[in-house]
């Protein structure tokens, strides 16, 4: 099955510092959704990281990618999957209403030392988390 959707939960969301990356590649906003993952504020940084966790929920946005191969190649660079290995792209099932939609997302893979759990599962793009 070809996956042509992307789930974002942090700086790629509307209002986020990196949202324009999605806009310039023609990604179409499909709505809000959630995945099974625990969300963390990474150390003293301005970005979050989600870690797969069947008992937790992370909320975010779902997008349709126009050119999947080009978009994923670019986003892999933006998320640093080839460099320091901070994030890893994985397929997930996004819950949107009663639907389960396959999508790509980026899970945080570096050590969580000094990171703080965001218990609500919602990263606030504006303001302190």
N, C-alpha and C positions, 0 to 999 in steps of 0.2 A: 504494500500500500504506500502510495506517495503522500507524504505529509506536506501540506502547503500552508499550514497555519503556525503562528508564533504566539506563545504566551509570555508576557512581560509583567514584572512585578515591582520594578524599581525605576531607575533613571530613564528608561525607554518609554515609560508611560506618559500620557498627556501631561504637559506641564513640567516634565522632567528634563534635566539637562541634556540628555541624549535623544530626546524624542524626535528631533529633526532627522536623525539617522533613518527612522522609519518613513517619515514624510518624503524625503528625497528619493527613496527607492520605491515609492508608490504603494506602500502597504495600506490595506484598507481596514479600518477599525470595525470589528464585528461586535464588540460589547465586552462586558465584564465577565469574569469567571474566577474559578479557584482551582488549586491543585493540592494534592497531598504533599505538604512540605512545611518545615519549620523555617521561620524567617528571622534573620539576624541583622543587626547593625554591625558592620564589619569594623572592629576595633574603634578607632576614632575617626573613621572615614565618613564620607557623605553618602555612601551607597550601601544597599542591602545585599545580602546573599541568602539564597534559599537552599536548604538541605533536604533531600527526600526524606519523608517521615510520614508513614501511614496514619499516625495518630494526630497530625497537625494540619492546619489549613493556611495556605498563603493565597491572598486575593490579588488580582491583577486584571490585565486587559488582554483580549484576544485579537489577533490581526491575521488577515489573509495576505500572503506574500505573492506579489505579481510574478516575479522571476525568482523562483525558489533557490536555485543553485547560486545565482549572483548574490542574492540577499544573505544567504547563510554564509557564504564565503566572506562577505563584508562584515557581518555581525560576529563571526568567529574572530576576526581581527579586532573589532571594537571591544569584545568581551575578553580578549587575551587568551583564547583557548590554545593557540599555537605557541605563545610565548612562555609566560611564567606558570601556566596551568592553573590560574586562579579560578576559572570557570570551565565547565564542561557542558557541551550541548547534549541534551538527552530528549528522547520522546516521552511525552506524558499524556494523560487523559485529563482534559480540562472540563470541569463541571460548569455548565452554563444552563441555569434552570434545570430541567429534567434531562438535558442532553449530556452526553459524554463525547467530547470532540478530541481527536488526536492532534497534537501540536508539538512543536519544538519549544524548549525552554533552556535556560542556562542555569545549572546548579553550581553553587559555590563548592570548591573542592580543597581550598587551602585550610590550614589549621584555624580553629575558631578561638584560640586563646585571646582574651581581652575583648571579645565580641559580646554584644548584649542581645538577648532574645527579644524580638518584637512579638509579644504575646498575642496581640490582636491579629497578626498575620497581614497587616496592612501597612505598607510603607507610605508615609505622607511625603509627597514630593516637595511641598512647601512647608517650611517650619520644622521644628525639632521633632524627632521621633522619640 
